[in-house]
Each structure stands twice: as structure tokens, then as C-alpha cells.
Amino acid sequence: MLVTHILRQARRLADYVAFIYLGELIEAAPAQEFFSNPKDERTKNYLSGTLAG
């Protein structure tokens, strides 16, 4: 298991990704699916760098 806040590292190393925001599990999926086709709008915003927090 690896915990990181660095997206570049997660993209490179992860097989499975869980996105936790403000203590809530927002989305979890295989890494390829998570990064290429996120389901939740907050995940999409986080990945694009536009999530306000």
C-alpha cells in the first residue's frame, strides 16, 4: 500500500486508487479507470486542478 498526495507518483505506481476528500471516500477504482474516466465531479475537478478546498 502506498499513500501519496502526488498525482504523478500515483499515476506511475498505483494499480488501484482511492480518492478521499475531507474525510469522505469519494471514488475508488483501478488506476487506469480512475485517471482516464473518473465518475465523480469532485474527482474530475481534483485531477484537473480545479477542486476548491
C-alpha positions as CSV (number, residue, x, y, z in Angstrom):
1,M,0.0,0.0,0.0
2,L,1.2,3.5,-0.8
3,V,-0.3,6.8,0.4
4,T,0.6,9.9,-1.6
5,H,-0.7,13.4,-2.4
6,I,1.4,13.5,-5.5
7,L,-0.7,12.7,-8.6
8,R,2.4,12.0,-10.8
9,Q,3.5,9.3,-8.3
10,A,0.1,7.7,-8.1
11,R,-0.2,7.6,-11.9
12,R,3.1,5.9,-12.2
13,L,2.9,3.4,-9.3
14,A,-0.7,2.6,-8.5
15,D,-2.8,-0.4,-9.5
16,Y,-5.8,0.9,-7.6
17,V,-6.7,4.4,-6.4
18,A,-8.9,5.7,-3.7
19,F,-9.7,9.5,-3.6
20,I,-10.5,10.7,-0.1
21,Y,-11.6,14.3,0.3
22,L,-12.4,16.0,3.7
23,G,-12.6,12.5,5.3
24,E,-15.0,11.1,2.8
25,L,-14.3,8.3,0.3
26,I,-15.3,10.0,-3.0
27,E,-14.2,7.4,-5.5
28,A,-12.2,4.2,-5.8
29,A,-11.3,2.3,-8.9
30,P,-8.5,0.6,-10.8
31,A,-5.8,3.3,-11.6
32,Q,-6.3,3.3,-15.4
33,E,-10.1,3.8,-15.0
34,F,-9.7,6.3,-12.2
35,F,-7.4,8.6,-14.2
36,S,-9.0,8.2,-17.6
37,N,-12.7,8.1,-16.7
38,P,-13.4,9.4,-13.2
39,K,-17.1,9.1,-12.3
40,D,-17.5,11.8,-9.6
41,E,-17.3,15.5,-10.4
42,R,-15.1,16.2,-7.4
43,T,-12.6,13.6,-8.8
44,K,-12.6,15.2,-12.2
45,N,-12.0,18.6,-10.6
46,Y,-9.2,17.3,-8.4
47,L,-7.5,15.7,-11.4
48,S,-7.8,18.9,-13.4
49,G,-6.5,21.0,-10.5
50,T,-9.8,23.0,-10.1
51,L,-11.1,21.4,-6.9
52,A,-11.7,24.2,-4.4
53,G,-10.9,23.2,-0.9
